[in-house]
Amino acid sequence: MKLLIRNLPRTTTEAELRAMLAAHGSVQSCSLVMDKDTHSSKGFGFVEMPKAGEAKAAIKTLNGLEMDGNRIRVKKAETNTGEAADD
């Protein structure tokens, strides 16, 4: 299941994002979206977790978690657009 993680602190690294989700299960891939010009984080990223149950547990646990003053949002990502699913 592909997850969209938004409102991350701009200082978050890809390794930190991967570790945060790996605490809830197996992580297949992780990518933090970076600004082309500044090479700094845009504050969101995508993580793929192969086991749906682990991904759902991560969503339930991490959605709304406060990180460095930011309340992060974790949702299932739509496969074709990269946007969050409504369900």
Contacts in CASP RR format, 6 or more apart in sequence:
PFRMAT RR
TARGET T0000
AUTHOR 0000-0000-0000
METHOD contacts of the structure
MODEL  1
MKLLIRNLPRTTTEAELRAMLAAHGSVQSCSLVMDKDTHSSKGFGFVEMP
KAGEAKAAIKTLNGLEMDGNRIRVKKAETNTGEAADD
1 48 0 8 1.000
1 49 0 8 1.000
1 50 0 8 1.000
1 51 0 8 1.000
1 52 0 8 1.000
1 53 0 8 1.000
1 55 0 8 1.000
1 56 0 8 1.000
1 76 0 8 1.000
2 46 0 8 1.000
2 47 0 8 1.000
2 48 0 8 1.000
2 76 0 8 1.000
2 77 0 8 1.000
2 79 0 8 1.000
2 82 0 8 1.000
3 21 0 8 1.000
3 46 0 8 1.000
3 47 0 8 1.000
3 48 0 8 1.000
3 49 0 8 1.000
3 55 0 8 1.000
3 58 0 8 1.000
3 59 0 8 1.000
3 74 0 8 1.000
3 75 0 8 1.000
3 76 0 8 1.000
3 77 0 8 1.000
4 44 0 8 1.000
4 45 0 8 1.000
4 46 0 8 1.000
4 73 0 8 1.000
4 74 0 8 1.000
4 75 0 8 1.000
4 76 0 8 1.000
4 77 0 8 1.000
4 82 0 8 1.000
4 83 0 8 1.000
4 84 0 8 1.000
5 17 0 8 1.000
5 21 0 8 1.000
5 44 0 8 1.000
5 45 0 8 1.000
5 46 0 8 1.000
5 47 0 8 1.000
5 62 0 8 1.000
5 72 0 8 1.000
5 73 0 8 1.000
5 74 0 8 1.000
6 43 0 8 1.000
6 44 0 8 1.000
6 45 0 8 1.000
6 72 0 8 1.000
6 73 0 8 1.000
6 74 0 8 1.000
6 75 0 8 1.000
6 84 0 8 1.000
7 43 0 8 1.000
7 44 0 8 1.000
7 70 0 8 1.000
7 71 0 8 1.000
7 72 0 8 1.000
7 73 0 8 1.000
8 17 0 8 1.000
8 32 0 8 1.000
8 41 0 8 1.000
8 43 0 8 1.000
8 44 0 8 1.000
8 45 0 8 1.000
8 67 0 8 1.000
8 70 0 8 1.000
8 72 0 8 1.000
9 43 0 8 1.000
9 67 0 8 1.000
9 68 0 8 1.000
9 69 0 8 1.000
9 70 0 8 1.000
10 40 0 8 1.000
10 41 0 8 1.000
10 42 0 8 1.000
10 43 0 8 1.000
11 41 0 8 1.000
11 68 0 8 1.000
12 32 0 8 1.000
12 41 0 8 1.000
12 43 0 8 1.000
12 67 0 8 1.000
12 68 0 8 1.000
13 32 0 8 1.000
13 41 0 8 1.000
14 30 0 8 1.000
14 31 0 8 1.000
14 32 0 8 1.000
17 30 0 8 1.000
17 32 0 8 1.000
17 45 0 8 1.000
17 47 0 8 1.000
18 27 0 8 1.000
18 30 0 8 1.000
18 47 0 8 1.000
20 62 0 8 1.000
21 27 0 8 1.000
21 30 0 8 1.000
21 47 0 8 1.000
21 49 0 8 1.000
21 58 0 8 1.000
21 62 0 8 1.000
24 49 0 8 1.000
24 54 0 8 1.000
24 55 0 8 1.000
24 57 0 8 1.000
24 58 0 8 1.000
24 61 0 8 1.000
24 62 0 8 1.000
25 49 0 8 1.000
25 51 0 8 1.000
25 54 0 8 1.000
25 57 0 8 1.000
25 58 0 8 1.000
26 49 0 8 1.000
26 50 0 8 1.000
26 51 0 8 1.000
26 54 0 8 1.000
27 47 0 8 1.000
27 48 0 8 1.000
27 49 0 8 1.000
28 48 0 8 1.000
28 49 0 8 1.000
28 50 0 8 1.000
29 46 0 8 1.000
29 47 0 8 1.000
29 48 0 8 1.000
30 45 0 8 1.000
30 46 0 8 1.000
30 47 0 8 1.000
30 48 0 8 1.000
31 45 0 8 1.000
31 46 0 8 1.000
31 47 0 8 1.000
32 41 0 8 1.000
32 43 0 8 1.000
32 44 0 8 1.000
32 45 0 8 1.000
33 41 0 8 1.000
33 42 0 8 1.000
33 43 0 8 1.000
33 44 0 8 1.000
33 45 0 8 1.000
33 46 0 8 1.000
34 40 0 8 1.000
34 41 0 8 1.000
34 42 0 8 1.000
35 41 0 8 1.000
35 42 0 8 1.000
46 77 0 8 1.000
46 82 0 8 1.000
49 55 0 8 1.000
49 58 0 8 1.000
55 76 0 8 1.000
58 74 0 8 1.000
59 74 0 8 1.000
59 75 0 8 1.000
59 76 0 8 1.000
62 72 0 8 1.000
62 74 0 8 1.000
63 72 0 8 1.000
63 73 0 8 1.000
63 74 0 8 1.000
63 75 0 8 1.000
64 71 0 8 1.000
64 72 0 8 1.000
64 73 0 8 1.000
64 74 0 8 1.000
65 71 0 8 1.000
65 72 0 8 1.000
65 74 0 8 1.000
66 72 0 8 1.000
73 84 0 8 1.000
75 84 0 8 1.000
75 85 0 8 1.000
76 84 0 8 1.000
76 85 0 8 1.000
76 87 0 8 1.000
77 83 0 8 1.000
77 84 0 8 1.000
77 85 0 8 1.000
78 84 0 8 1.000
78 85 0 8 1.000
END
